[in-house]
Amino acid sequence: VEVGNGMILETIGLTAGNALLDALYGSADFRHVKPLLEQGRLRLDSTLVATALDGLVQAGVITLTEKMALLALTVEPDPVSAYDVAIALEGK
């Protein structure tokens, strides 16, 4: 899952999203993350991103709940449809 500034703001809200983006844009450690955010290409399913978000939670930039909301974007829905489940339960 690739996200940009807008998806971050939409997912965790304006206040928390702005705090997160300000931390990312204000730190030289994240200088190569900025173009990815601007292009909507930051991969949230990356271990490196999850680790960075852990650090931002520990620093008090975002909450654990906000981190989990961002990482929840990486969860793909079950490919089995409700219809398939119904058929399987009926034994057909």
Protein Blocks (a to p, Z undefined) as FASTA:
>chain_A
ZZdfklmmmmnojklmmmmmmmmmmpmklmmmmmmmmnopacfkbfklmmmmmmmmmnom
acfklmmmmmmmmpccdfbdfklmmmmmnoZZ
